[in-house]
Amino acid sequence: MNVRQLAVKTLTPLLCDSGALKYSLQKNLVDCPDNLKPLLQQLCYGSMRHYPQLLCILNKLVSKPLKPKDADIQALLLIGLYQLYKLRIAEHAAISETVDVCKALKKPWATSLVNATLRNFQRQQSTIIEQLSSDKSFKYNHPHWFIEKLKHNWPEQWQSILAANDLHPPLTLRTNISKVSRETLLNKLQRQGIAAKETEYSKYGLILEIPTDVTAIEGFSTGEFSVQDEAAQLAAPLVDPQEGENILDACSAPGGKLLHLLELNQGKATTFQGLELEQHRAERIAENFQRINLACKLHIGDATNRDWWNGKLFDKILLDAPCSATGVIRRNPDIKLLRKSEDIHSIVKLQRAILENLWGLLKNKGRVIYATCSIFPQENENMIASFLREHEDARHIEINENWGVSRKYGRQLFPAADANDGFYYAIIEKTDA
Ligand SMILES: C[S@@+](CC[C@H](N)C(=O)[O-])C[C@H]1O[C@@H](n2cnc3c(N)ncnc32)[C@H](O)[C@@H]1O
């Protein structure tokens, strides 16, 4: 299979509303020759990052929508347009290599469609782009609903958030301070010729100047560091575990925040437990436990019920809730395609059900540290506000930090160039009431 066919194979399930780019690409990279892996990644990530613009162009060029069974041809057209619009591949090669995939897909009827569409774009590129310049989805490279929602919620920040979503994310490491200090790790990186700088808000983070294969860096296999965005590194210090406490990490996989908690509290008499709904995702935590050589009790269970619970109340619960992931679009650009406006309502319902259930497992004076990688208030401060309204025994604890924007409830971080992802944190405490 050639690289463009593998790209089609990667993107077709996403166009059929199934799977996610990260996992679909992982599967197909296995069949890709090493020298073409970067191109496969670029074709897939680039087509998703520019999906709203490519779709606008495609809709101008192809008047009749393709049938759902021809999602592979739609994927091929997007990949073809991406090469012509955004890559410096010689145009004639890009077109002929892309058109050739129709045969491999056993859809020779599509050859003329793909060829004509790409050649029309090549000929009329400047006119088409000029015509689309007043279309918001094209101009801002995001779906209409997303732009409108963002504008409504963040009238001052919406344009900078959209711009940050289209940047390449930095590669940030979290130092495992139970093994090495951040300073020592920075020196070690420098000795290996890897330039890095310290993160501004996390005491543990190092941002690499040029993203690289971390598994090849000395100290990775021995657990001296993990890959974790700076915003996510702020969770464990907010949990602030104390000697003797019983702490739950309620939505654990792949285990980044749980591992950080364990690293910071090695040797303390603090009990940590993880909970994750998906078995296959929990396996990722186990792999990380092994590499870091730390572990704790891990439940495979549903945070909306108590089947997995041993009856002992918790002092603290970190709830890193399933969310729209709209703060991490630059890492997962397929969200531009996969996330729909109507999803937000059902996501909020799930977050609320989890919070409601876990609240009953908390000791008096216990705390929930609520986190999402969303930038929508519905999933964040509004969720906390409605929970506080309906629970007399819940009180909001202010987070006095210098990062993010302070809201009535919690703090909101926005994705920032060469720095943290978009994230939200809030703390609520159980009171005598
Ligand atoms: C935002 S991710 C957590 C990231 C993780 N805390 C970390 O730092 O690596 C949310 C996780 O919640 C899990 N999840 C979703 N619904 C759940 C439920 N009802 N009960 C438990 N876990 C759930 C998802 O499978 C996903 O792994």
The ligand as a Tripos MOL2 file, in Angstrom:
@<TRIPOS>MOLECULE
LIG
   27    29     1     0     0
SMALL
NO_CHARGES

@<TRIPOS>ATOM
      1 C1         -9.4690   13.2750   30.0580 C.3       1 LIG1
      2 S1         -9.2030   11.5740   30.0570 S.3       1 LIG1
      3 C2         -8.2410   11.3660   31.5030 C.3       1 LIG1
      4 C3         -6.7700   11.6670   31.3590 C.3       1 LIG1
      5 C4         -5.9810   11.1970   32.5660 C.3       1 LIG1
      6 N1         -6.4770   11.7320   33.8010 N.3       1 LIG1
      7 C5         -4.5100   11.5470   32.4560 C.2       1 LIG1
      8 O1         -4.0410   12.4940   33.0640 O.co2     1 LIG1
      9 O2         -3.7930   10.8460   31.7330 O.co2     1 LIG1
     10 C6        -10.7460   10.9520   30.5950 C.3       1 LIG1
     11 C7        -10.7860    9.4600   30.8410 C.3       1 LIG1
     12 O3        -12.0430    9.1650   31.4480 O.3       1 LIG1
     13 C8        -12.4550    7.8850   31.0180 C.3       1 LIG1
     14 N2        -13.9120    7.7860   31.2790 N.ar      1 LIG1
     15 C9        -14.9280    8.2050   30.5000 C.ar      1 LIG1
     16 N3        -16.1060    7.9340   31.1020 N.ar      1 LIG1
     17 C10       -15.8220    7.3450   32.2850 C.ar      1 LIG1
     18 C11       -16.6170    6.8030   33.3390 C.ar      1 LIG1
     19 N4        -17.9450    6.8450   33.2910 N.pl3     1 LIG1
     20 N5        -15.9940    6.2450   34.3850 N.ar      1 LIG1
     21 C12       -14.6290    6.1970   34.4510 C.ar      1 LIG1
     22 N6        -13.8220    6.6810   33.4800 N.ar      1 LIG1
     23 C13       -14.4150    7.2450   32.4130 C.ar      1 LIG1
     24 C14       -12.0680    7.8870   29.5510 C.3       1 LIG1
     25 O4        -11.9920    6.5590   29.0610 O.3       1 LIG1
     26 C15       -10.7210    8.6040   29.5900 C.3       1 LIG1
     27 O5         -9.6820    7.6690   29.7100 O.3       1 LIG1
@<TRIPOS>BOND
     1     1     2 1
     2     2     3 1
     3     2    10 1
     4     3     4 1
     5     4     5 1
     6     5     6 1
     7     5     7 1
     8     7     8 2
     9     7     9 1
    10    10    11 1
    11    11    12 1
    12    11    26 1
    13    12    13 1
    14    13    14 1
    15    13    24 1
    16    14    15 ar
    17    14    23 ar
    18    15    16 ar
    19    16    17 ar
    20    17    18 ar
    21    17    23 ar
    22    18    19 1
    23    18    20 ar
    24    20    21 ar
    25    21    22 ar
    26    22    23 ar
    27    24    25 1
    28    24    26 1
    29    26    27 1
@<TRIPOS>SUBSTRUCTURE
     1 LIG1         1 GROUP 0 **** ****
